[in-house]
Amino acid sequence: MTDPPSGNPQNAYLQEAAGAAPQSAQRRFLEAEGLRPMTLFLWAALLGSLVGLVGGVFQLTLTSITDWTENLAASFAGGPVLWWLIPTAFSAVVVYASFLLVRHVAPETSGSGVQEIEGGLDDLRPLRWRRVLPVKFVAGLLSLSGRMVLGREGPTIQMGGNLGKMFGDLFKLSNVDVHTLIAAGAGAGLSAAFNAPLAGILFVVEEMRPQFKYNFLSVHSVLIASVMSDIVLRALMGQLPDIEMPILEPPPLASLWLFPILGVFFGVFGVVFNKLLVFTLDFFASLQGWAYSLTGLIVGAGVGLLGALRPEVVGGGYEVIPLALSESIPIGMMLGLFIARFGSTMLSYGSGAPGGIFAPMLALATVFGMWSGHYAHDWFPDWVAHPQIFAVAGMGALFSATVRAPLTGIALTIEMTGNYELILPLILTCMVAAIVAQGLGGRPIYTVLLERTLKRAEVQDA
């Protein structure tokens, strides 16, 4: 026989602690959150699946185009004296076509587009998904197939966020739920780019923290979308980590003091990286007349020529990272390659071409990490058994210093390499890199880019 309900506040507290929340509290919770939880979670699952599908098709299409162009270039190599004109002309044409699409159809698709999503979450930038989705997909493919030093994560994050806005508009969802789906789509986009669902979740929670509205439903919607995106991507692309490399043993505890030193370098470099990136963006934006009109053609031709003569200097980094990690690149060339790729990264992203910055940063960090790890191995062979440990730590550190999101950098690096045992040196390096960058007055790159975008919009509207 059950006891009758009691008006005793202690009994009510015990009932709530046991999971039986008062009906009025449940009702208030649901009314505050907009849609019923299961309905919003269903939208998030559908959104994540669609983002994973779009991201997978984007990768497969890009791979097909890249393979075709490489085979074409190989068929001419060693032939006529001017064989390098073929890849140079191809890159010039496709990158120029990408620029025309961006400038004349959807200017907001320039660059990575992450700042546009953050601006949309703050209601500072409109998310025009009807033009952004096709232009970012096609222009992103053209730009990346032209060997620009850009990553696929920019297109997938911006397309993911805009797909969330599309869901909200088509199905007449509330503003609260649209905001949640935009954030969930962006996280799913990062998950689809790198096969890294945890990084996709943390990217929203950490990097987009000023714009993201935290609550139970929004956080779990991001989780669901990122997981579903990765499931679909794995079904299309396979389950191997994005970067194939040996699983390394953790370094001895006595060697951990080396990683904060590496973090100091990447903290300083991250500040320099951000400042020069914005400087390059401003330089290209200041061009007038024919120089402005032909930017895509000139930059595309330059990148294409570099790709024909020194292929490791261009491209998003997906080719050079495994080469560096396998020590296929002579150590004497590593520092020169680092400097050359730094320049090509500034040129490619600064020009305003559509594409992400994460992958080029990871490539830079890998190359410098291998170079410094080689000497650390020579000097401290008992402490640094594998130079690759410095490369893995460097990937997360540069991300942490530039984006100022160390948790995301740690998760992204671990998921991409599969080296979960390196968590401790990775945390030390990322933590120090972020602290040094903050101490030097550096600002998160996407905060700076969003402010720059808003200022340019004010000037154009004036």
C-alpha positions in Angstrom: 0.0 0.0 0.0 1.4 3.4 -1.0 1.6 6.4 1.2 -0.6 9.3 0.3 1.1 12.3 -1.2 2.7 14.6 1.4 3.0 18.3 1.4 6.3 18.0 3.3 9.0 19.9 1.3 11.5 17.3 2.3 9.4 14.5 0.7 9.1 16.6 -2.5 12.8 17.1 -2.5 13.4 13.4 -2.2 11.0 12.6 -5.0 12.7 15.1 -7.3 16.1 13.7 -6.4 14.8 10.2 -7.2 13.9 11.4 -10.7 10.3 12.3 -10.2 10.4 16.0 -10.9 7.2 17.9 -10.2 4.9 18.2 -13.3 5.1 22.0 -13.2 8.9 21.9 -13.4 8.8 19.5 -16.4 6.3 21.8 -18.1 8.4 24.9 -17.5 11.5 23.1 -18.8 9.8 22.0 -22.0 8.3 25.5 -22.6 11.6 27.1 -22.1 13.4 24.8 -24.5 11.0 25.2 -27.4 10.5 21.8 -29.1 10.0 18.6 -27.2 13.4 17.1 -26.5 12.9 14.0 -28.6 11.7 16.0 -31.6 14.8 18.3 -31.4 17.1 15.3 -31.0 15.5 13.7 -34.1 16.1 16.9 -36.1 19.7 16.8 -34.8 20.2 13.2 -35.9 18.8 13.9 -39.4 20.9 17.0 -39.7 24.1 15.2 -38.6 23.4 12.4 -41.1 22.9 14.9 -43.9 26.1 16.8 -43.0 28.0 13.5 -42.9 26.6 12.6 -46.3 27.5 16.0 -47.8 31.0 15.9 -46.2 31.6 12.4 -47.5 30.5 13.2 -51.1 32.7 16.4 -50.9 35.7 14.3 -50.0 35.0 11.6 -52.5 34.5 14.1 -55.3 37.7 16.0 -54.3 39.7 12.8 -54.3 38.4 11.9 -57.8 39.3 15.3 -59.2 42.7 15.2 -57.5 43.5 11.7 -58.8 42.5 12.7 -62.3 44.7 15.9 -62.3 47.7 14.0 -60.8 47.4 11.3 -63.5 47.1 14.1 -66.2 50.2 15.8 -64.8 52.1 12.5 -64.6 51.3 11.7 -68.2 53.0 14.9 -69.3 56.0 14.8 -66.9 59.3 14.1 -68.6 57.8 15.0 -72.0 57.8 18.4 -73.5 60.0 21.1 -71.9 57.0 23.1 -70.9 55.1 20.1 -69.3 54.6 22.2 -66.1 52.3 24.5 -68.0 49.5 21.8 -67.8 49.1 21.8 -63.9 49.8 25.6 -63.8 47.0 26.3 -66.3 44.6 23.9 -64.6 45.1 25.5 -61.2 44.8 29.0 -62.6 41.5 28.2 -64.3 39.8 26.3 -61.5 41.0 28.8 -58.8 39.9 31.7 -60.9 36.5 30.1 -61.4 36.2 29.6 -57.6 37.0 33.3 -57.1 34.3 34.3 -59.6 31.7 32.2 -57.9 32.6 33.6 -54.5 32.8 37.3 -55.5 29.7 37.4 -57.7 27.3 35.0 -56.1 28.1 34.4 -52.4 30.9 36.6 -51.0 30.3 35.2 -47.5 31.8 31.8 -48.7 35.2 33.4 -48.8 37.8 31.7 -46.5 36.8 29.1 -44.0 33.3 30.5 -43.2 33.6 29.7 -39.5 33.3 33.4 -38.6 30.1 33.6 -40.7 28.6 30.8 -38.6 29.6 32.5 -35.4 28.2 35.7 -36.6 25.0 33.9 -37.5 24.7 32.5 -34.0 24.9 36.0 -32.7 22.4 37.3 -35.2 25.1 39.6 -36.6 25.4 37.9 -40.0 22.7 36.4 -42.2 23.0 32.7 -43.1 21.8 32.7 -46.8 21.8 28.9 -47.1 20.2 28.9 -50.6 23.3 30.5 -52.2 25.9 29.5 -49.6 25.4 25.7 -49.9 25.9 25.3 -53.7 28.6 27.9 -53.9 30.7 26.7 -51.0 30.4 23.1 -52.3 31.4 23.9 -55.9 33.9 26.7 -55.1 35.5 24.7 -52.3 36.0 21.8 -54.7 37.5 24.1 -57.3 39.8 25.8 -54.9 41.1 22.6 -53.2 41.5 20.7 -56.5 43.6 23.6 -57.7 46.2 22.7 -54.9 45.5 25.8 -52.8 46.9 25.4 -49.3 43.5 25.1 -47.7 41.6 22.4 -45.8 38.2 20.8 -46.4 37.0 21.6 -42.9 36.1 25.1 -43.7 33.6 24.1 -46.4 32.1 21.3 -44.3 31.7 23.5 -41.2 30.1 26.4 -43.1 27.9 24.0 -45.1 26.9 22.2 -41.8 25.8 25.4 -40.1 23.9 26.5 -43.1 22.2 23.1 -43.4 21.0 23.7 -39.8 19.6 27.0 -40.8 17.9 25.3 -43.8 16.2 22.8 -41.5 14.9 25.7 -39.4 13.6 27.7 -42.3 12.0 24.7 -44.2 10.3 23.3 -41.1 9.4 26.6 -39.4 11.3 25.8 -36.2 11.5 28.3 -33.4 14.5 30.7 -33.1 15.9 28.8 -30.1 15.9 25.5 -32.0 17.3 27.1 -35.2 20.2 28.4 -33.1 20.8 25.0 -31.7 20.7 23.3 -35.2 23.1 25.8 -36.7 25.6 25.1 -33.9 25.0 21.3 -34.2 25.5 21.5 -38.0 28.8 23.3 -37.6 30.1 20.7 -35.1 28.9 17.9 -37.4 30.8 19.6 -40.2 34.1 19.4 -38.3 33.3 15.8 -37.4 32.8 15.0 -41.1 35.9 16.8 -42.2 38.4 14.9 -39.9 36.5 11.8 -38.8 36.6 13.4 -35.3 33.2 13.5 -33.5 34.6 14.6 -30.1 36.5 17.4 -31.7 33.3 18.5 -33.5 31.5 18.6 -30.1 34.2 20.5 -28.3 34.6 22.9 -31.1 31.1 24.2 -30.6 31.3 24.1 -26.8 34.7 25.7 -26.6 35.4 27.8 -29.7 31.8 29.0 -30.1 31.2 29.6 -26.4 30.4 33.3 -26.7 27.7 32.6 -29.2 26.4 29.1 -28.2 23.4 29.0 -25.8 24.2 26.3 -23.3 21.4 24.1 -22.1 20.6 20.4 -21.9 18.9 20.2 -25.3 21.4 22.3 -27.2 24.5 20.4 -25.9 22.9 17.0 -26.5 21.8 18.1 -30.0 25.4 18.9 -30.8 26.5 15.5 -29.5 23.9 13.7 -31.6 24.6 15.6 -34.8 28.4 15.1 -34.5 28.0 11.4 -33.8 25.6 10.8 -36.6 27.7 12.8 -39.0 30.7 10.6 -38.2 28.7 7.4 -38.5 27.7 8.3 -42.1 31.2 9.5 -42.9 32.7 6.2 -41.7 30.2 4.3 -43.8 31.4 6.2 -46.9 35.1 6.6 -46.2 36.1 3.8 -43.7 37.0 3.8 -40.1 40.7 4.4 -40.1 42.0 7.6 -38.5 42.4 10.5 -40.8 46.2 10.5 -40.4 47.7 7.0 -40.7 50.8 6.6 -38.4 52.2 4.2 -35.9 50.7 4.0 -32.4 53.5 5.4 -30.2 54.3 4.6 -26.6 54.1 7.5 -24.2 57.4 9.2 -23.4 59.1 8.8 -20.0 57.9 11.1 -17.3 61.4 12.5 -17.0 61.0 13.9 -20.6 57.8 15.8 -20.0 59.7 19.1 -19.4 60.5 19.2 -23.1 56.9 19.6 -24.2 56.3 23.0 -22.5 59.3 24.3 -24.4 57.7 23.1 -27.6 54.5 24.8 -26.4 56.3 28.1 -26.0 57.5 28.1 -29.6 54.0 27.3 -30.9 52.5 29.9 -28.6 54.7 32.6 -30.1 54.3 31.3 -33.6 50.6 31.1 -33.3 50.4 34.9 -32.5 52.7 35.6 -35.5 50.6 33.3 -37.7 47.3 35.1 -36.8 48.7 38.6 -37.3 50.3 37.8 -40.7 47.2 36.0 -41.8 45.0 39.0 -41.2 47.7 41.3 -42.7 47.6 39.2 -45.9 43.8 39.2 -46.0 43.9 43.0 -45.7 46.5 43.3 -48.4 44.5 41.3 -51.0 41.3 43.1 -50.1 43.1 46.4 -50.7 43.9 45.6 -54.3 42.2 47.6 -57.0 41.6 47.3 -60.7 43.0 44.4 -62.7 45.1 43.2 -59.8 41.9 42.6 -57.8 40.0 41.1 -60.7 42.8 38.7 -61.6 43.8 37.7 -58.1 42.4 34.2 -58.5 44.1 33.7 -61.8 47.5 34.9 -60.6 47.4 33.0 -57.2 46.1 29.9 -58.9 48.8 29.9 -61.5 51.5 30.4 -58.8 50.2 27.6 -56.7 49.9 25.3 -59.7 53.5 26.1 -60.8 54.7 25.3 -57.2 52.7 22.1 -57.3 54.3 21.0 -60.5 57.9 21.8 -59.3 57.6 21.2 -55.5 54.3 19.3 -54.8 55.0 19.1 -51.0 54.8 22.9 -50.7 51.1 23.1 -51.8 47.9 21.3 -51.1 45.9 21.1 -47.8 48.6 19.0 -46.1 47.0 15.6 -46.4 49.9 14.4 -48.6 52.8 16.1 -46.8 51.8 15.0 -43.3 52.3 11.3 -43.8 55.5 12.0 -45.7 56.9 13.9 -42.8 55.7 11.4 -40.2 57.3 8.5 -42.1 60.6 10.5 -42.3 60.4 10.3 -46.1 61.4 14.0 -46.2 65.2 14.5 -45.4 65.7 16.4 -42.1 67.8 19.0 -43.9 64.7 20.0 -45.9 62.3 20.1 -43.1 62.9 23.7 -41.9 62.9 25.0 -45.5 59.6 23.1 -46.2 58.2 24.7 -43.0 59.0 28.2 -44.2 57.8 27.5 -47.8 54.5 26.1 -46.6 54.0 29.0 -44.2 54.3 31.3 -47.2 52.0 29.3 -49.4 49.4 29.1 -46.5 49.4 32.9 -46.2 49.1 33.3 -49.9 46.3 30.8 -50.3 44.1 31.8 -47.3 44.9 35.5 -47.5 43.7 35.6 -51.1 40.2 34.9 -49.9 39.8 31.6 -51.6 37.2 29.3 -50.0 38.8 26.7 -47.8 39.8 26.0 -44.2 42.9 26.8 -42.2 43.0 23.8 -39.8 44.6 21.3 -42.2 47.4 23.7 -43.4 48.1 24.5 -39.7 48.3 20.8 -38.9 50.8 20.3 -41.7 53.0 23.2 -40.5 53.0 21.8 -37.0 53.8 18.3 -38.2 56.8 19.5 -40.3 58.2 21.6 -37.5 57.5 19.0 -34.9 59.4 16.4 -36.9 62.3 18.7 -37.4 62.5 19.6 -33.7 61.8 16.1 -32.6 64.7 14.8 -34.7 67.1 16.9 -32.8 65.5 16.2 -29.5 65.9 12.5 -30.3 69.6 13.0 -31.1 70.2 15.0 -27.9 68.0 12.9 -25.6 67.6 9.4 -27.2 66.4 7.9 -23.9 63.7 10.4 -23.5 62.5 11.0 -27.1 62.4 7.6 -28.7 60.3 8.8 -31.7 60.4 12.3 -33.3 56.8 11.7 -34.2 55.8 12.5 -30.6 56.8 16.1 -31.1 54.8 16.2 -34.4 51.7 15.0 -32.7 52.1 17.5 -29.8 52.8 20.3 -32.2 49.5 19.7 -34.1 47.4 20.3 -31.1 49.7 23.2 -29.9 49.4 25.3 -33.0 45.7 24.8 -33.1 45.5 25.8 -29.5 47.6 28.9 -30.0 45.7 30.2 -33.1 42.1 29.2 -32.4 42.6 29.4 -28.6 40.7 26.2 -28.1 43.1 23.7 -26.4 40.5 21.1 -25.6 39.4 20.9 -29.2 43.0 20.8 -30.4 43.8 17.9 -28.0 40.7 15.9 -29.1 41.3 16.7 -32.8 44.9 15.5 -32.7 44.2 12.4 -30.8 41.2 11.4 -33.0 43.1 12.1 -36.2 46.2 10.2 -35.3 44.8 7.5 -33.0 47.6 8.1 -30.5 45.5 8.3 -27.3 48.5 7.3 -25.2 50.1 10.7 -25.9 47.4 12.6 -24.0 49.8 13.9 -21.3 52.5 15.5 -23.5 49.7 16.8 -25.7 47.9 18.5 -22.9 51.2 20.0 -21.6 52.1 21.4 -25.0 48.6 22.7 -25.8 48.2 24.3 -22.4 51.5 26.2 -22.6 50.9 27.2 -26.2 47.5 28.7 -25.4 48.8 30.5 -22.2 51.8 32.0 -24.1 49.6 33.2 -27.0 47.2 34.8 -24.5 50.1 36.4 -22.5 51.5 37.9 -25.7 48.2 39.6 -26.4 47.2 37.3 -29.3 43.6 36.9 -30.0 41.6 33.9 -31.3 41.7 33.9 -35.0 38.0 33.5 -35.6 37.2 36.4 -33.2 39.5 38.6 -35.2 38.0 37.4 -38.5 34.5 38.0 -37.4 35.3 41.5 -36.2 37.0 42.2 -39.6 34.0 40.8 -41.5 31.6 43.1 -39.5 33.7 46.2 -40.0 33.9 45.5 -43.8 30.2 45.0 -43.9 29.7 48.4 -42.1 31.9 50.1 -44.7 30.1 48.6 -47.6 26.7 49.5 -46.2 27.8 53.1 -45.5 
